[in-house]
Amino acid sequence: MKILVVDDSKAMRMIVKRNVGQAFPDTEFVEAENGAQALEVIHTQGEPDLVLCDWNMPEMNGIELLKALRAEGSQVPFGFVTSESQPQMREQAIAEGALFLLAKPFTPDSFQELLASVV
């Protein structure tokens, strides 16, 4: 399984990768610092099996990335991993085609539960 982890914080990308890797040991990870870079990665390397994305990032935020992917016809499974968890954000994420919005902090178990139906 190949997962694209999108977050402007390198430390947070490492934490996400470590937690997901503990739940799913055979995972391959690709990283991007923002939505614009994530689009470039997807265009050059092909779609991953899943995108795990922060909401607030410079250049292109997570919801803008999701909208851009859906506008291109991509149905890549997409989930938010963010410190933002207001009900209206969760509703917007789901309405735009996200599978979930996981609020920080999280554990390997929370990823295992959420991703069990995706992978």
C-alpha atoms as one frame of an Amber mdcrd trajectory, in Angstrom:
protein
   0.000   0.000   0.000   1.291   3.440  -0.952   0.206   6.454   1.135   0.842
  10.114   0.357   1.264  12.088   3.601   0.666  15.823   3.115   1.553  18.227
   5.939   3.611  21.401   6.126   5.251  20.112   9.315   8.025  17.588   8.710
   7.677  16.423  12.325   3.962  15.755  11.856   4.616  13.826   8.615   7.049
  11.641  10.560   4.505  11.093  13.365   1.768  10.141  10.884   4.117   7.752
   9.079   5.224   6.149  12.343   1.640   5.640  13.571   0.349   4.302  10.251
   3.470   2.152   9.853   2.832   0.554  13.251  -0.725  -0.292  12.208   0.207
  -1.320   8.634   3.884  -2.395   8.535   4.172  -2.942   4.760   3.173   0.612
   3.854   5.224   2.695   1.416   5.116   6.433   2.077   5.459   9.454  -0.176
   5.489  12.961   1.301   4.472  16.478   0.306   4.674  19.775   2.217   1.448
  21.288   0.849  -1.393  20.660  -1.563   0.416  22.078  -4.572   3.372  19.773
  -3.995   0.986  16.856  -3.424  -0.673  17.471  -6.808   2.765  17.496  -8.431
   3.679  14.213  -6.713   0.432  12.597  -7.882   0.875  13.888 -11.446   4.466
  12.625 -11.679   4.317   9.413  -9.613   0.706   8.366 -10.097  -2.079   8.103
  -7.575  -1.311   6.553  -4.219  -3.674   4.105  -2.559  -4.564   6.785   0.007
  -3.912  10.470   0.766  -3.595  11.533   4.415  -3.657  15.317   4.485  -3.497
  18.197   6.930  -6.143  20.916   6.552  -4.153  24.130   7.060  -1.064  24.511
   4.879   0.507  27.309   2.839   0.153  27.559  -0.969  -2.723  25.070  -1.233
  -4.585  23.799   1.814  -6.065  20.344   2.239  -9.627  21.112   1.176  -8.304
  22.886  -1.938  -6.225  19.802  -2.745  -9.243  17.544  -2.331 -11.358  19.791
  -4.570  -8.595  19.903  -7.214  -8.287  16.115  -7.242 -12.040  15.629  -7.547
 -12.211  18.272 -10.312  -9.606  16.216 -12.228 -11.805  13.145 -11.864  -9.587
  11.490  -9.257 -11.385   9.282  -6.774  -8.262   8.499  -4.729  -9.243   7.692
  -1.132  -8.601  10.857   0.905  -8.630  11.517   4.633  -7.779  14.495   6.776
  -5.419  14.253   9.741  -5.599  17.647  11.392  -5.843  19.588  14.614  -8.966
  21.224  13.185 -12.091  19.284  14.051 -15.048  21.654  14.093 -18.302  20.020
  12.948 -18.598  22.311   9.910 -15.099  21.310   8.750 -15.956  17.639   9.112
 -19.174  18.198   7.147 -17.328  20.087   4.405 -14.642  17.399   4.182 -17.219
  14.624   3.784 -19.271  16.690   1.318 -16.178  17.173  -0.862 -15.448  13.445
  -0.877 -13.131  12.811   2.079 -13.550   9.482   3.844 -12.784  10.842   7.311
 -11.365  13.649   9.403  -9.095  12.361  12.180  -8.293  14.923  14.855  -4.842
  15.085  16.424  -3.672  13.551  18.710  -4.071  10.047  17.303  -2.697   6.567
  17.865  -1.802   3.582  15.686  -5.101   2.052  16.834  -7.086   5.040  15.550
  -5.443   4.639  12.140  -6.065   0.895  12.183  -9.770   1.446  12.851 -10.178
   4.155  10.219  -8.102   2.548   7.493  -9.310  -1.037   7.919 -12.144  -0.401
   5.478  -9.923   1.584   3.081  -6.986  -0.789   2.629
